[in-house]
Structure formats: C-alpha cells, structure tokens
C-alpha cells in the first residue's frame, strides 16, 4: 500500500511539474510577443535640427519634422479642446537667450468632427524656427519638441524629441 501511495504522489508531482513547465513557457512566449510588439511602435515623424548664424550675436535654430504620407502633426496654435499642439521647450542657458517665440509656416486647416472645430496642421514637412541671441560666440542650444501625429483613423500618443545644436 505505501508503495502505491508513493507512486500516485510521484505521478501527481510529475503532472504538476509538467503543467508548470507549460505555464512557464506560455508566460515567456507572451512576454516575448509583447516586447516585440512594443519595439515596433509606429513613428511617422522624423526630426532633425540645424542652425544658421546670422551674425556674431544672432542665430536661427531650425527644427524640421519630416512626416510620412497620410500623417499629420498639429500647429503650435491649436485652440483649447482640440488635439495636442506641437510645443517647444528650450533649456535655459547663460550662453544664449531666446529671441521671440518659435515661428512656424502657415498651417493648413481642416474641420475635425471629433473636436468640433477647425484645426491647423502640417503634412509632409514643416520647419520651425527659433531665433537666439548669443551671449558668447558659441552656444549649444538644447530643447525638446512635443507633438502628436494622426492619420485619418487614429492618433498616436504624444511623443517627444530632444535636440541639441552647437552654434559656432
């Protein structure tokens, strides 16, 4: 009799161990799938930064968005209740001061039913410009641009691009 109990107990242990291995493999497979899916988040906007020195004390920083076909980003000048506007935050520095607000070209406008308003937006490519006064001959202008990209069927969560450009 005791031998039979040991065998049943051993069989139960093997069954539980077998099930635990299967569950562990399933969890690992799910985690790998989620990790791969997160690594493939769609990014329809690519950013670049450049500058032009106007004279020894002034420069313009150009922040360019290249937008995939079918997608758009919004102007800095979106009314309350609309989509998330593009915005810029520049780091403060003793080497430079901002001269005015970040400029943008004239945006296209369309009525968006979901917001019940006309919203200004950009497609394909847009270049934002920020004038800076250089307190020294050289400065590294650093900042962050935040934006939201949308197409006809979806809007992606807001995203950020950190940039730095050395003006010589």
N, C-alpha and C positions, 0 to 999 in steps of 0.2 A: 503493500500500500504506500509506504513513504516514497518508494521509487516512482510510483505513478504520479504522485503529487509534485515531486521534483521535476518530472518530465513535463507536466502541464504548466508548472511555474516557469520552466525554462522556455517552453513554447510561447507562453504569454510574453515573456521578456523579449524573445526574438521578434514577435509580432509588433510589439511596441517599438522596438528599436528600428524595425523595417519602416514603420509608419513615420517615425521621427526623421529618418533619413529622407523619406519622400517629401515631408513637410519642409525640411531644411532646404532641399533642392528647389522646391517651389518658391519659397521665400527668396532665395538667391536669384532665381530667374526673374521674378517680379522686380526686385531691386535693380538688376542689370537693365531691364527694359525701361524702367522709369529713368534711370541715369542716362541712357542713350537718348531717350525722348527729350529730356531737358537739355542735353548737349546740342540738340538740333533746333533750338528756338529760332524762328524766322527773324531775320534782321534786314528789313527792306531799305534801311537808310545807312549810308556810309558817310563818315565825316572826315574832313581834312582841314588843316589850318595853315595859313600863310600870312605874310606881312609885307608892307611896303613902307619904307622910311620916306617921309615927305620932306623933312629937313632934319637938322641935328637934334631938334627937340620934339618933333612930332612924327607919329607913325599911324598907320591904319592896320588893324588886325582883321583878316578875312577868315571867316568860319563858313566852310562850304558843306552843304548837305547834298549828296547825290542820292536820289530817290528812285527806287525800282519802278518800272512801268506798272501802272494800275494802283499805286500807292500815293498817299499824300501826307504832308505834315501841316500843322496849322501855324498861322501867323502869331506874332507876339501880341497882337491886338485883337484878341477874342473877347467878346462880351461875357459877363458873368452868366452862368447857366449853360455855356457852350462847352465844346471839347477842351482838352488841356492845351493851352497855348505853348508855343516854343518859348523858352526863357533862358536867360544867361545870368550867370553869377561869376563875377571876376574876383579873384583873390586880391586883397589889399596889399600894397607894397610901397615901400619908401622909394622905389626906383621909377615908378610911373603913377600917373593918375588918369582916370577915365575922362575923356572929353566928350560929354554928352551921352545920350543913350545909344544902344546898339541899333543901327539902322538896318532896314530891310527893303527890298524892292516892293513894288506894288503887287499885292497878292490877288489871285483870282478869288471870286466869291461865289458860293453856291448855297442854296437853301437846303438845310438838312432837317428832315421831318423829325428825327429823333430828338433834336434840340429845339425845334420850332423856331428856328432863326437862320439868318444868313451868316455863314462863317467864312472868314478869309483863310485861304490855304495855298500851298505850293505843291507842284508836281515836278518831276524830273530832276531839277537842280535849283538851288537857291543859295545865294551868297549873302551872309550877314556881315556888316562892317562895324567895327568899333574903333573910334579914334582914341589915341592915347597921347598924353603929354609925357615925354621922357624927362625925368628929373636928373638922370645921368645920361651918358651917351649910349649906354646899353641897358636893356631890361629884359627879363623873362616874364612875359605876360601869361598868367595861368588863369584858367577858368573852367566852368562846367556849363554845358548846354543840356537842357532837359526838353524832351519833345515826346509827342505821341504820334505814331504812324497808324493810318487807317486805310482800308480799301473799301470797296462797295459793300462788303458783307461783314467786316469785323474791324475792331480797333485793338491794337496790341497794348499791353500795359505801358505806361510811361517809361522812358529809358533815359539814360544819361551818357554823355561823352565828356571825359576830362581831357583838356588840351593844354598845351604849353608851347609857346613860340618865343624864341630869343630874337629880339630886335637889336641889331647892331648898327 
